Amino acid sequence: TEVMLQTVDTLSKGYRRRVGIAQAILHDPQVLILDEPTDGLDPNQKHHVRELIRSLSQEKLVIVSTHILEEVSAVCTRAMIIVQGKILVDETPTALAARSTTGRLDDVFRQLTGGV
């Protein structure tokens, strides 16, 4: 309620992110595309947004674009790595993580994209 009367441009990054998510789901789309949905959120807000994404994905297609690989493990059932418009990998996060001896998605990402 403390921000209810503020304009969006005066809100913190976290609140602006939450407003953007609300705008995206307001009209109940069948396909929802979210770009970096938890960027700028505190840990509690991240938890709530991840729960929301998991819930929404039961009824609709949710596409998450992110550089935060922790998000992939937290909310995705499939993971794609796209470099210069080309799909390098399209697998489950578990299968993708298994490509690395460390089991870490960031290590796999670096191996596949040449950032070893």
C-alpha positions as CSV (number, residue, x, y, z in Angstrom):
1,T,0.0,0.0,0.0
2,E,2.9,2.4,0.5
3,V,3.6,2.4,-3.2
4,M,0.0,2.3,-4.4
5,L,-0.2,5.9,-5.5
6,Q,3.3,6.1,-7.0
7,T,3.9,6.1,-10.8
8,V,5.8,3.2,-12.1
9,D,8.8,5.2,-13.1
10,T,9.3,6.2,-9.4
11,L,9.3,2.6,-8.2
12,S,12.3,0.5,-7.2
13,K,13.7,-2.0,-9.7
14,G,12.1,-4.8,-7.8
15,Y,8.7,-3.2,-7.8
16,R,9.0,-2.3,-11.5
17,R,9.8,-6.0,-12.2
18,R,6.7,-7.1,-10.2
19,V,4.5,-4.6,-12.1
20,G,5.8,-5.9,-15.4
21,I,5.0,-9.5,-14.4
22,A,1.5,-8.4,-13.3
23,Q,1.0,-6.6,-16.7
24,A,2.1,-9.8,-18.5
25,I,-0.4,-12.1,-16.8
26,L,-3.3,-9.6,-16.5
27,H,-4.9,-10.6,-19.7
28,D,-4.4,-14.4,-19.1
29,P,-2.3,-15.3,-22.1
30,Q,-1.8,-18.9,-23.2
31,V,1.8,-18.2,-23.9
32,L,3.7,-16.1,-21.4
33,I,7.2,-14.8,-22.2
34,L,9.2,-13.4,-19.2
35,D,12.6,-11.8,-19.6
36,E,14.8,-12.0,-16.5
37,P,11.7,-12.3,-14.2
38,T,13.6,-12.3,-10.9
39,D,16.3,-9.7,-11.7
40,G,16.3,-7.0,-9.0
41,L,14.1,-9.0,-6.6
42,D,15.1,-9.8,-3.0
43,P,15.2,-13.6,-2.0
44,N,11.7,-13.6,-0.7
45,Q,10.3,-11.9,-3.8
46,K,12.3,-14.4,-6.0
47,H,10.7,-17.3,-4.2
48,H,7.2,-15.9,-4.8
49,V,7.8,-15.2,-8.4
50,R,9.3,-18.7,-9.0
51,E,6.2,-20.2,-7.3
52,L,4.0,-18.1,-9.6
53,I,5.9,-19.2,-12.7
54,R,5.6,-22.9,-11.6
55,S,1.9,-22.5,-11.0
56,L,1.3,-20.7,-14.3
57,S,3.2,-23.3,-16.2
58,Q,0.7,-25.9,-15.2
59,E,-1.9,-24.3,-17.5
60,K,0.1,-22.3,-20.1
61,L,3.4,-22.2,-21.9
62,V,5.9,-20.1,-20.0
63,I,9.1,-19.1,-21.7
64,V,11.8,-17.6,-19.5
65,S,14.7,-15.7,-21.0
66,T,17.5,-15.4,-18.5
67,H,21.2,-15.2,-18.0
68,I,20.7,-16.2,-14.4
69,L,21.2,-20.0,-14.7
70,E,19.9,-20.5,-11.1
71,E,16.5,-19.6,-12.6
72,V,16.8,-22.4,-15.1
73,S,17.2,-25.0,-12.4
74,A,14.5,-23.4,-10.2
75,V,11.6,-23.0,-12.7
76,C,12.3,-24.7,-16.1
77,T,11.5,-28.1,-17.4
78,R,13.4,-27.5,-20.6
79,A,16.5,-25.4,-21.2
80,M,17.8,-24.0,-24.5
81,I,21.1,-22.3,-25.0
82,I,20.9,-19.9,-28.0
83,V,24.0,-18.3,-29.4
84,Q,23.9,-15.8,-32.2
85,G,20.4,-17.0,-33.0
86,K,21.3,-20.7,-33.2
87,I,20.1,-23.3,-30.8
88,L,23.1,-25.1,-29.3
89,V,21.2,-27.2,-26.8
90,D,17.5,-28.1,-26.1
91,E,17.4,-30.4,-23.0
92,T,16.1,-30.7,-19.5
93,P,18.1,-28.8,-17.0
94,T,19.1,-32.1,-15.4
95,A,20.4,-33.5,-18.6
96,L,22.2,-30.2,-19.4
97,A,23.9,-30.2,-16.0
98,A,25.0,-33.8,-16.5
99,R,27.2,-32.6,-19.4
100,S,29.6,-31.1,-16.8
101,T,31.7,-33.0,-14.3
102,T,30.6,-30.4,-11.7
103,G,26.9,-30.7,-12.5
104,R,26.7,-26.9,-12.7
105,L,24.8,-25.2,-15.5
106,D,27.1,-22.3,-15.6
107,D,30.1,-24.6,-16.3
108,V,28.1,-26.3,-19.1
109,F,27.2,-22.9,-20.5
110,R,30.8,-21.8,-20.6
111,Q,31.9,-25.1,-22.2
112,L,29.3,-24.8,-25.0
113,T,29.7,-21.2,-25.7
114,G,33.5,-21.1,-25.7
115,G,33.9,-19.3,-22.4
116,V,35.8,-22.2,-20.8
